[in-house]
Amino acid sequence: MKRSYVRPIIAALRKFEVAVAEVGAQELHGRAEIGVATVAADARHVSEVLDACERLVAGRPEVELLSVRRRWYGDDD
C-alpha cells in the first residue's frame, strides 16, 4: 500500500532532474523517507530546485510532510 503513494511522488520529483529514492523507514508502516540530491555550480540554483521539490511533496494531499533536512557539500568536502 505504501509503495502506491511513494512511487508517484518519486516520479513527480524526477521532473526536476534530481536523483531521488526512498532511503529510509521502509519497514515502518505509513512512513517513508525520501532522499533528493542535485548538483549545480551555483548554490542558489540548488536551493531553488530543492525548494521546488519540497513544495511538490508538501502540496500532495495524500501525504503529511513531517520534516526536511538539507546537507550542503562543497569543494572542501
RAUR-V243730 format. One record per residue. N is the residue number from 1. RES is the residue in one letter. NEAR is the number of other ideal C-beta (glycine too) atoms within 10 Angstrom. Layout:
[[N & RES & NEAR] [N & RES & NEAR]]
//
This chain:
[[1 & M & 6] [2 & K & 14] [3 & R & 10] [4 & S & 8] [5 & Y & 13] [6 & V & 16] [7 & R & 11] [8 & P & 12] [9 & I & 19] [10 & I & 14] [11 & A & 10] [12 & A & 14] [13 & L & 20] [14 & R & 12] [15 & K & 10] [16 & F & 15] [17 & E & 8] [18 & V & 17] [19 & A & 11] [20 & V & 18] [21 & A & 13] [22 & E & 16] [23 & V & 12] [24 & G & 12] [25 & A & 13] [26 & Q & 12] [27 & E & 6] [28 & L & 10] [29 & H & 7] [30 & G & 9] [31 & R & 11] [32 & A & 17] [33 & E & 15] [34 & I & 17] [35 & G & 12] [36 & V & 20] [37 & A & 13] [38 & T & 16] [39 & V & 10] [40 & A & 11] [41 & A & 6] [42 & D & 8] [43 & A & 10] [44 & R & 8] [45 & H & 12] [46 & V & 17] [47 & S & 14] [48 & E & 14] [49 & V & 17] [50 & L & 17] [51 & D & 12] [52 & A & 13] [53 & C & 21] [54 & E & 15] [55 & R & 10] [56 & L & 14] [57 & V & 16] [58 & A & 11] [59 & G & 9] [60 & R & 13] [61 & P & 5] [62 & E & 8] [63 & V & 14] [64 & E & 9] [65 & L & 11] [66 & L & 7] [67 & S & 5] [68 & V & 12] [69 & R & 6] [70 & R & 10] [71 & R & 6] [72 & W & 8] [73 & Y & 8] [74 & G & 6] [75 & D & 4] [76 & D & 4] [77 & D & 6]]
//
